[in-house]
Amino acid sequence: MTLPPPSPLPSPISPSFLSKVAALFKVGNIKELPSIPDHLSDEGKDFILQCLQRNPSCRPSATQLLDHPFVKNIASSERLIPNPGLITNTVRSVVSV
């Protein structure tokens, strides 16, 4: 009887695994926020900054973020998007989780 081939899980010492652990460590420990793209609107920048609040008690809930002007303006301009269903369904699926 032959054994099945080993599973393709990464070894805990593989470079791929270590780089992922390093990335998680960096994200969890850096104090500065990532740069926000200049091409975003002021409302878009504020929305991202709200999402990136490090202190969970200062971070808005998903429900509160849905009331943010950036999201409300996107929702009101859906008629300008050729296929808004994908965006709308994605937002709804995130909120319902």
Residue pairs with C-beta under 8 A, 6 or more apart in sequence:
10 16
10 17
11 17
33 49
33 52
34 52
36 45
36 48
36 49
40 48
41 70
43 68
43 69
43 70
43 73
44 70
46 68
46 70
47 65
47 68
47 70
47 71
50 59
50 60
50 65
50 68
51 59
51 60
51 65
53 59
53 60
60 68
62 94
62 95
63 95
65 71
66 91
66 95
71 91
74 87
75 88
78 84
78 87
78 88
81 87
